[in-house]
Amino acid sequence: MTFRILSWNVNGLRSFKTDMNQFLSSLEADIICFQETKITRDMLEEPLAIVEGFSSYFSFSKKRSGYSGVATFCSHRATPIAAQAGLSGLLHGELNEGIGSSEALMGSWPEEQLKDLDSEGRAVITQHSIRGIDGVVREVCVINVYCPRVDPEKPERRGFKLQFYELVRQRAAAIKASGRHVIILGDINTSHRRIDHCDPDESEDFENRVDRRYLDQLLLPLHKCENDMEPREISASFFEENAKVPYSKTTVKGNNCSISQKATKSASDKEDMVTEGVDVTTCVSNDKSIGEQHALIEEAVDDEELLKSETDFQVVDTFRYFYPRKLDAFTCWNTFTNARATNYGTRIDYVLCDQEFLPYVQDSLVLQEVMGSDHCPVAILVEGELMPAPHLPQSCTKFFPEFRGEQQKLLSYFQPKSAYPDRDQTNSVLNSGVLSRRGSLTVSLAQKTAKRKPVNTKTKNNSNKKACVEKQTTISAFFKTNDQKSVLMLENLEYSDLDEGEDMQPSSSPAVSSGQESLESQEICKNIVQESSEDVVERGDNVSSSLKDESVAQDGINKGKGSAGKSNADTQKKNSGWGFLMKAPPPPPLCYGHREPCVLQTVKKKGPNLNRQFYACARGVGKEGDPNARCNFFKWVGK
């Protein structure tokens, strides 16, 4: 018996408009871990939190609204024994035997630092029981994490990211020390090796990034041999094929000089490191000052501080365990450049586990075919049987006070019981006083004409005062001139969606004879068209178009109360809508590489060209020389 554990950075959980039960069931997993939910506690709604057949466990950002956040959904087969938000042990949760407490962490962590690392809602831990094929019941803790990224404009986030890595590692080590297995899964936000990146830097700087060096320490280089079921350590030659430097070494490179040291070198060797391969007084290049050389050395020393760890606990990258040489197994793409179309991305989503749990893992998957985010899901298949807990943990969202009918906010007193009125009831009220359209047309026109003022008068037209209450059925009706509206009133006698405004209300005037009706209708329409023609002249339009509409209206009257032909209706449609007010934009140019229409894009980068528009190839970005990737076509709008 097998089950699936899945992880997915959804880039906003509320963006999925489908029913949550249907959405979760479609993923075909018993433990589903989401990252970047972008939901804070006040934004969480019951349809997202309470899903039939599942229990949910959320962690929310306390710094910004609609930012970060993770959530774990467990099916009824995988009800956890315990759950906990965060990694510090300072938030609500109930992991057994103190493995979730701050005292279980190695080293000394200031409380303020722990609170800061848990303030962005980046982790949820759930504890499960699994019966293996040998009949032995074992417990495993699933750590759902959304690791920070380093914003180039915020260098202080570099230290925050490495501290978060260390906290994840220490919490996992505490769980493993208690005799339980541990799975770390989620968006790690680092592509470990060149094979995990679509376009790695050709220099040694790719391996020298401190987050990659930390993963070197955290991950065991194990893989499953194709002809053998026993795990083996990957030889150094394999990594030399995908890297410029050996696996166990890193190089801090300056101009005409370098500093080499082991990735695990401690901070106590700072002075030795500086004097090992560099003489600062002589290592001066033509384009870099001594100050910049000192900055490089200081950055290398800072890296050594960030790489220090209080534990030697390691886990295995399950995907590389099964597929050590698989190319293009990316999990994240830039949606703004349509990079997913050419699979020009990175692998930054992982499922990691301790080495002793590997015999339970049957396969590790990258589900690139699943759409809906700038990431794709990753998953593992586990052999064994989940044993659900008899009771839900107290940290389950089902037990949140706001979902138990308890008053939490004063704002809820002022919220309406229903966000939308009963539309059927509203429509019945609006339609209750409407007369038959056929019998009231002449009377309605007579009423409107009686209220109409001379065209050149300065007094406001009383009919305009009630224009705002008329029901607008189509957007094209908004752009029609008065002369067009008069014709449409006669054309649409039998149209069921005719506007139900002032003219359709019951009239208190005496009935008009059929003989007078025709004469008065003709006179009324002449006045309407004449007034509309003068309005068109004031707008600078062609008067002849109004005269043509007058003849159309006259023909409609002669045909029996204004029933115009299809050709007249088609003419009106052509002159209505946006095309009546403005010209259509010019067609986009064709790119040089594929002779396909380009896409219009806008510059978002700060600078002199901010918000300026340009045309570019519509295809996604890709490797240089890829014929299916975006060509180099570029053209500013207006040139």
JOZI-V259620 format. One record per backbone hydrogen bond with DSSP energy under -1.0 kcal/mol. CO is the residue of the C=O (numbers start at 1). NH is the residue of the N-H. E is the energy in kcal/mol with one decimal. If there is no record, write none. Layout:
[[CO,NH,E] [CO,NH,E]]
//
This chain:
[[1,384,-3.5] [3,382,-3.0] [4,30,-1.9] [4,31,-1.4] [5,380,-2.0] [6,33,-2.7] [7,378,-2.5] [8,35,-1.9] [12,15,-1.1] [13,16,-1.3] [19,23,-2.7] [20,24,-3.0] [21,25,-2.1] [22,26,-1.7] [25,28,-1.3] [30,75,-2.6] [31,6,-2.8] [32,73,-3.1] [33,8,-2.5] [34,71,-2.0] [35,10,-1.6] [36,12,-2.3] [37,13,-1.7] [40,43,-1.4] [45,48,-1.2] [45,49,-1.7] [46,50,-3.0] [51,54,-2.2] [53,76,-1.4] [55,74,-2.9] [56,397,-2.2] [57,72,-2.4] [59,70,-1.5] [68,38,-3.2] [69,36,-1.0] [69,37,-1.9] [70,59,-2.2] [71,34,-3.4] [72,57,-1.7] [73,32,-3.0] [74,55,-2.6] [75,78,-1.7] [79,389,-1.9] [82,127,-2.7] [83,94,-1.8] [84,125,-3.2] [92,85,-1.9] [96,99,-2.0] [98,101,-1.5] [102,105,-1.1] [110,114,-2.1] [111,115,-2.4] [112,116,-2.0] [113,117,-2.3] [114,118,-1.5] [116,119,-1.0] [119,62,-3.6] [122,146,-2.1] [123,86,-2.8] [124,144,-3.0] [125,84,-2.4] [126,142,-2.9] [127,81,-3.1] [128,140,-2.4] [129,387,-2.5] [130,138,-3.1] [131,385,-2.3] [132,135,-1.9] [136,132,-2.6] [138,130,-3.1] [139,181,-2.6] [140,128,-2.9] [141,183,-2.6] [142,126,-1.9] [143,185,-2.3] [144,124,-1.8] [145,187,-1.1] [151,154,-2.3] [154,157,-2.0] [155,158,-1.5] [156,160,-1.3] [157,161,-2.3] [158,162,-1.7] [159,163,-2.2] [160,164,-2.0] [161,165,-2.3] [162,166,-2.1] [163,167,-2.1] [164,168,-2.5] [165,169,-2.4] [166,170,-2.5] [167,171,-2.4] [168,172,-2.4] [169,173,-2.3] [170,174,-2.1] [171,175,-2.0] [172,176,-2.5] [173,177,-2.3] [175,180,-1.4] [176,179,-1.8] [181,141,-2.4] [182,354,-1.5] [183,143,-3.4] [184,352,-3.6] [185,145,-2.3] [186,350,-2.2] [187,147,-2.6] [193,196,-1.6] [194,197,-1.9] [196,347,-2.5] [203,206,-1.1] [204,208,-1.3] [209,213,-2.0] [210,214,-1.9] [211,215,-1.7] [212,216,-1.7] [213,217,-1.1] [214,218,-1.9] [215,219,-2.7] [218,315,-2.4] [220,222,-2.2] [221,234,-2.7] [223,232,-2.6] [232,223,-2.3] [236,240,-1.7] [237,241,-1.1] [246,249,-1.1] [248,263,-1.1] [250,261,-1.4] [252,259,-2.2] [257,254,-2.1] [259,252,-2.7] [261,250,-1.4] [262,265,-1.7] [266,269,-1.4] [267,270,-1.3] [269,273,-2.5] [270,274,-2.0] [271,275,-2.0] [272,276,-1.1] [279,282,-1.4] [279,283,-2.2] [282,284,-1.9] [289,293,-1.7] [290,294,-2.4] [291,295,-2.0] [292,296,-2.0] [293,297,-1.9] [294,298,-2.7] [295,299,-2.3] [296,300,-2.0] [297,301,-2.1] [298,302,-2.4] [299,303,-2.0] [300,304,-1.5] [301,305,-1.4] [302,306,-2.1] [303,307,-1.9] [315,220,-3.1] [316,353,-1.5] [317,321,-1.7] [318,322,-1.5] [319,323,-3.1] [321,224,-3.5] [328,330,-1.4] [331,376,-1.8] [332,346,-2.1] [334,339,-2.2] [337,621,-1.6] [338,341,-1.0] [339,344,-2.5] [345,198,-1.7] [346,331,-2.7] [346,332,-1.9] [348,188,-2.1] [348,189,-1.1] [350,186,-2.1] [351,318,-1.9] [352,184,-2.2] [353,316,-3.1] [354,357,-1.5] [355,358,-1.1] [357,360,-1.8] [358,361,-1.4] [360,383,-3.3] [363,381,-2.4] [365,379,-2.0] [366,368,-1.5] [367,370,-1.4] [374,333,-2.2] [377,367,-2.3] [378,7,-3.0] [379,365,-3.4] [380,5,-2.1] [381,362,-3.2] [381,363,-1.0] [382,3,-2.1] [385,131,-2.9] [393,396,-1.7] [396,399,-1.9] [397,400,-1.8] [400,403,-1.6] [401,404,-1.5] [401,406,-1.8] [410,413,-1.5] [411,414,-1.3] [422,426,-2.4] [423,427,-2.8] [424,428,-1.9] [425,429,-1.7] [426,430,-2.3] [427,431,-2.1] [431,434,-1.2] [436,440,-1.0] [440,444,-2.4] [441,445,-2.4] [442,446,-2.3] [443,447,-2.3] [444,448,-2.2] [445,449,-2.4] [446,450,-2.1] [447,451,-1.4] [454,457,-1.1] [461,464,-1.1] [462,465,-1.0] [464,467,-1.1] [467,470,-1.2] [481,485,-2.3] [482,486,-1.9] [483,487,-1.5] [484,488,-2.6] [485,489,-2.1] [487,491,-2.3] [488,492,-2.5] [492,495,-1.2] [495,498,-1.2] [499,501,-1.0] [501,504,-1.0] [502,505,-1.5] [504,435,-1.4] [513,517,-2.1] [514,518,-1.3] [515,519,-1.2] [516,520,-3.0] [517,521,-2.4] [518,522,-2.1] [519,523,-2.5] [520,524,-2.9] [521,525,-2.5] [522,526,-2.1] [523,527,-2.1] [524,528,-2.4] [525,529,-2.8] [526,530,-2.7] [527,531,-2.5] [528,532,-2.5] [529,533,-2.4] [530,534,-1.9] [531,535,-1.9] [532,536,-2.1] [533,537,-2.0] [534,538,-2.0] [535,539,-1.3] [536,541,-2.3] [537,540,-1.4] [543,547,-2.0] [544,548,-2.2] [545,549,-1.7] [546,550,-1.9] [547,551,-1.9] [548,552,-2.0] [549,553,-2.5] [550,554,-2.4] [551,555,-2.4] [552,556,-2.0] [553,557,-2.0] [554,558,-2.1] [555,559,-1.2] [556,562,-1.6] [557,560,-1.6] [562,564,-1.2] [565,569,-1.6] [566,570,-2.4] [567,571,-1.9] [568,572,-2.1] [569,573,-2.1] [570,574,-1.8] [571,575,-1.2] [577,580,-1.2] [578,581,-1.2] [578,582,-2.5] [589,598,-2.3] [591,595,-1.4] [596,591,-2.5] [599,616,-1.9] [601,614,-2.4] [603,611,-3.1] [607,610,-1.5] [609,612,-2.2] [612,603,-2.7] [613,637,-2.1] [614,601,-3.0] [615,635,-1.7] [616,599,-2.6] [620,630,-2.3] [623,626,-2.0] [626,629,-1.5] [635,615,-3.5] [636,639,-1.4]]
//
